[in-house]
Amino acid sequence: MQIHEKPPADTPFEWIGGEPRVQALVDRFYDLMELEPAYAQLRAVHGTSLDNARQRLFWFLCGWLGGPQHYTDRFGHPMLRARHLPQSIGGHSIGIKERDQWLACMDQAMGETGVPEGLRARLRDSFFQTADWMRNRGE
């Protein structure tokens, strides 16, 4: 049996620092996606504007981290895989490269916005599971 230390907050949302810190993370994530050539394939999946994606990821992460349920209050259950399926229909499918770029971009954003290392490690694991499940293309 492993004994884990109790996190310094009741929820990841509190641990990260609430809405202002979630917003900072999301903003840096999308800024990096636009700026870094290493994330070009990921950027291409998002269409011409990132404004809608920024807002929706902020709403989603707030609730997913244990904070206000902004996303579900507006749209109901996230149904992430179903909501991202149109990406493949529109010609921008999500494969291993896009998954890995998403994870790398988010990890870089977490590092640059000062997400505490203990939380960052936990989120890295959770993000991988979710991002891998979102793939709609084998390779």
C-alpha positions as CSV (number, residue, x, y, z in Angstrom):
1,M,0.0,0.0,0.0
2,Q,1.3,3.4,-0.9
3,I,0.6,6.4,1.3
4,H,0.3,9.7,-0.5
5,E,0.8,13.1,1.1
6,K,-2.4,15.1,1.4
7,P,-2.4,17.9,-1.2
8,P,-2.2,21.5,0.2
9,A,-5.7,22.2,-1.0
10,D,-9.0,20.3,-1.1
11,T,-9.3,20.5,-4.9
12,P,-6.8,21.0,-7.7
13,F,-8.8,24.2,-8.5
14,E,-7.9,25.6,-5.1
15,W,-4.3,24.3,-5.3
16,I,-3.7,26.0,-8.7
17,G,-5.0,29.3,-7.3
18,G,-8.6,29.6,-8.6
19,E,-10.0,31.3,-11.7
20,P,-7.2,33.8,-12.2
21,R,-4.5,31.1,-12.3
22,V,-6.7,28.8,-14.6
23,Q,-7.1,31.8,-16.9
24,A,-3.4,32.4,-16.9
25,L,-2.7,28.8,-17.7
26,V,-5.2,28.7,-20.6
27,D,-3.9,32.0,-22.0
28,R,-0.3,30.8,-22.0
29,F,-1.3,27.5,-23.5
30,Y,-3.0,29.1,-26.5
31,D,-0.3,31.8,-26.8
32,L,2.4,29.1,-27.0
33,M,0.3,27.2,-29.6
34,E,0.4,30.3,-31.8
35,L,4.0,31.2,-31.1
36,E,5.9,27.9,-31.1
37,P,6.5,26.1,-34.4
38,A,6.7,22.8,-32.5
39,Y,2.9,23.0,-32.0
40,A,2.0,23.8,-35.6
41,Q,0.0,20.6,-36.2
42,L,-1.9,21.2,-33.0
43,R,-2.6,24.8,-34.0
44,A,-3.9,23.7,-37.4
45,V,-6.6,21.6,-35.7
46,H,-8.1,24.7,-34.1
47,G,-9.1,26.7,-37.2
48,T,-8.5,30.4,-37.8
49,S,-9.4,31.8,-34.3
50,L,-8.5,30.5,-30.9
51,D,-11.0,32.8,-29.0
52,N,-13.7,30.2,-28.7
53,A,-11.3,27.4,-27.8
54,R,-9.7,29.7,-25.1
55,Q,-13.0,30.4,-23.5
56,R,-14.3,26.9,-23.6
57,L,-11.1,25.4,-22.2
58,F,-11.1,27.9,-19.4
59,W,-14.7,27.0,-18.5
60,F,-14.0,23.3,-18.8
61,L,-10.8,23.3,-16.7
62,C,-12.5,25.3,-13.9
63,G,-15.0,22.5,-13.4
64,W,-12.7,19.7,-14.2
65,L,-10.3,20.9,-11.5
66,G,-13.1,21.0,-8.9
67,G,-14.1,24.7,-9.2
68,P,-17.2,26.4,-10.7
69,Q,-19.0,24.3,-13.4
70,H,-19.0,27.1,-16.0
71,Y,-18.9,24.6,-18.9
72,T,-21.6,22.2,-17.8
73,D,-23.8,25.1,-16.7
74,R,-23.7,26.4,-20.3
75,F,-23.5,23.2,-22.4
76,G,-24.3,20.2,-20.2
77,H,-22.0,17.2,-20.0
78,P,-18.7,17.9,-21.7
79,M,-18.8,14.7,-23.9
80,L,-15.2,15.5,-24.9
81,R,-14.7,12.8,-27.5
82,A,-18.1,13.4,-29.2
83,R,-17.5,17.2,-29.3
84,H,-14.1,16.7,-30.8
85,L,-15.2,14.2,-33.4
86,P,-16.1,17.0,-35.9
87,Q,-12.4,17.7,-36.1
88,S,-11.9,14.4,-38.0
89,I,-14.9,15.1,-40.2
90,G,-13.5,18.5,-41.1
91,G,-10.2,17.0,-42.1
92,H,-8.3,17.8,-38.9
93,S,-8.1,14.5,-37.1
94,I,-6.5,14.0,-33.7
95,G,-3.7,11.5,-33.7
96,I,-0.6,10.8,-31.7
97,K,1.3,13.9,-32.9
98,E,-1.6,16.2,-32.0
99,R,-2.0,14.5,-28.6
100,D,1.7,14.8,-27.9
101,Q,1.8,18.4,-29.0
102,W,-1.2,19.2,-26.8
103,L,0.5,17.6,-23.8
104,A,3.8,19.3,-24.4
105,C,2.2,22.7,-24.9
106,M,0.1,22.3,-21.7
107,D,3.2,21.1,-19.8
108,Q,5.2,24.1,-21.0
109,A,2.3,26.4,-20.1
110,M,2.0,24.8,-16.6
111,G,5.8,25.3,-16.1
112,E,5.7,28.9,-17.3
113,T,2.7,29.9,-15.2
114,G,4.1,28.4,-12.0
115,V,1.7,25.5,-11.5
116,P,3.1,23.8,-8.3
117,E,5.2,20.8,-9.2
118,G,3.1,18.3,-7.2
119,L,0.0,19.4,-9.0
120,R,1.8,19.6,-12.3
121,A,2.8,16.0,-12.1
122,R,-0.8,14.9,-11.2
123,L,-2.2,17.0,-14.0
124,R,0.3,15.7,-16.5
125,D,-0.9,12.1,-15.8
126,S,-4.6,13.1,-16.0
127,F,-4.1,15.2,-19.1
128,F,-2.4,12.2,-20.8
129,Q,-5.3,9.9,-20.1
130,T,-7.8,12.4,-21.4
131,A,-5.7,13.4,-24.5
132,D,-5.1,9.8,-25.5
133,W,-8.8,9.0,-25.2
134,M,-9.5,12.0,-27.5
135,R,-7.6,10.6,-30.4
136,N,-9.8,9.8,-33.4
137,R,-6.9,8.6,-35.6
138,G,-4.6,5.6,-34.9
139,E,-1.3,7.2,-35.6
